[in-house]
C-alpha cells in the first residue's frame, strides 16, 4: 500500500523535469499486487512523442490518424493526460486520454486508451478518475464522452449515464 501511495504522491517528480507524478492511489487492484519494479504515473505534459502515442493506439487496434491532426488535437485540447510506466531509465506511455471544453461548463473526454498489457488492473479507472478530478478542479460540471458498445459498462461503473434525462446525441457527417 505504501508503494502505491508514494507512487501517486503529487509532491514527487519523475526523472524528467517536465513530467510530474500526479494522481490518486489505485486501491484494491491487480496492479497493486503486481509490483514488478516499475512505477506508474500520470502526466499532463502535452509534448508527447506522436509516434509513441501512435504505437499505443496501434496496440489496441485503433485506425491510424494523420499525425498532423493528432498534434493539432493535442494542441487544442483543454486537458491531456498520459499514463506512463517507468522501469529504471526506460519510460513508455501505457495510457492516454484528452478532453475538450468550453472552459466554463462543459467538457468532453476523447481518445481514452490503455495498453492491453495494463488493462484489467484498475489503471484505466484510475486515469478516468484523475481526468474527472482535474476537470472538476476547473469547475467543469458537465462531463461527457462517447463510448463504443463494448466499454459502456466500464464508463457506467465510473458514474457515466447513457442518455441522462432523455438527451440524445446528434451527429452531422459530411456526405
Secondary structure, DSSP 8 states (H G I E B T S, - for coil): -HHHHHHT-TT-B-SSSS-B-B----TTSHHHH---S-EEEEE------HHHHHHHHHHTT-----HHHHHHHHHT-SEEEEEEEEETTEEEEEEEEEEEE-SSSEEEEEEEEE-GGGTTSSHHHHHHHHHHHHHHHTT--EEEE---GGGHHHHHTTT--TTGGG---------
